[in-house]
Amino acid sequence: MIIDTVRNLLSKHGGIPVAVDQLADTDDLYDAGLSSFASVQLMLALEEEFDVEFPEHLLNRKSFASISAIAAALSEIVEDQEVA
């Protein structure tokens, strides 16, 4: 499941000071301590794990604001790849 993988990668690459399992899917990751640098590290890990590339329109703070937002962005990317 995408959410579980996002949580796992967030715990490894997010550098946030709270336990990822304590966060709700909709909690603001930046409020939890996610930095811009860490969001880039997370994005690179997600691209490698899912063998995708984030398109320019998804390279924004909103796409990485929560676990749900990241999962939605990944779902969009995967769907777009399947259609192409």
C-alpha positions as CSV (number, residue, x, y, z in Angstrom):
1,M,0.0,0.0,0.0
2,I,1.3,3.4,-0.9
3,I,0.6,5.0,2.5
4,D,2.7,2.4,4.3
5,T,5.6,2.9,1.9
6,V,5.3,6.7,2.3
7,R,5.4,6.3,6.1
8,N,8.4,4.1,5.9
9,L,10.4,6.4,3.6
10,L,9.3,9.4,5.7
11,S,10.7,7.8,8.8
12,K,14.0,7.2,7.0
13,H,14.4,10.4,5.1
14,G,12.1,13.0,6.6
15,G,14.2,13.9,9.6
16,I,11.2,14.9,11.6
17,P,11.5,14.9,15.4
18,V,8.2,13.0,16.0
19,A,7.6,9.3,15.4
20,V,6.0,8.9,12.0
21,D,3.5,6.3,13.4
22,Q,2.2,9.1,15.7
23,L,1.2,11.2,12.8
24,A,-2.3,11.0,11.2
25,D,-2.3,10.8,7.4
26,T,-3.6,14.3,7.2
27,D,-1.2,16.0,9.7
28,D,0.9,18.8,8.3
29,L,4.4,17.4,7.9
30,Y,6.0,20.9,7.9
31,D,4.4,21.6,11.3
32,A,5.8,18.3,12.4
33,G,9.3,19.4,11.4
34,L,9.8,18.5,7.8
35,S,12.3,20.9,6.2
36,S,12.5,21.8,2.6
37,F,15.8,19.9,2.3
38,A,14.2,16.8,3.8
39,S,11.3,17.0,1.5
40,V,13.7,16.9,-1.5
41,Q,15.4,13.9,0.1
42,L,12.0,12.2,0.6
43,M,11.0,13.0,-3.0
44,L,14.2,11.4,-4.3
45,A,13.6,8.3,-2.1
46,L,10.0,8.1,-3.4
47,E,11.1,8.4,-7.0
48,E,13.6,5.6,-6.5
49,E,11.2,3.3,-4.6
50,F,8.3,3.7,-7.0
51,D,10.4,4.1,-10.2
52,V,8.7,7.4,-11.1
53,E,9.7,11.0,-11.6
54,F,7.7,13.8,-10.0
55,P,6.4,16.2,-12.7
56,E,7.1,19.9,-12.3
57,H,3.4,20.7,-11.4
58,L,3.7,18.4,-8.3
59,L,7.0,19.9,-7.1
60,N,5.5,22.1,-4.5
61,R,4.9,22.4,-0.8
62,K,1.3,21.3,-1.1
63,S,2.3,17.9,-2.6
64,F,4.4,17.1,0.5
65,A,2.2,18.7,3.1
66,S,0.9,15.4,4.5
67,I,1.2,11.7,4.1
68,S,-2.2,11.7,2.3
69,A,-1.0,14.5,-0.1
70,I,2.2,12.5,-0.9
71,A,0.1,9.4,-1.5
72,A,-2.3,11.3,-3.8
73,A,0.6,12.7,-5.8
74,L,2.1,9.3,-6.2
75,S,-1.2,7.8,-7.3
76,E,-1.5,10.5,-9.9
77,I,2.0,9.8,-11.2
78,V,1.4,6.1,-11.3
79,E,-1.9,6.5,-13.1
80,D,-0.4,8.8,-15.6
81,Q,2.3,6.3,-16.3
82,E,-0.2,3.5,-16.8
83,V,-2.1,5.5,-19.3
84,A,1.0,6.5,-21.3
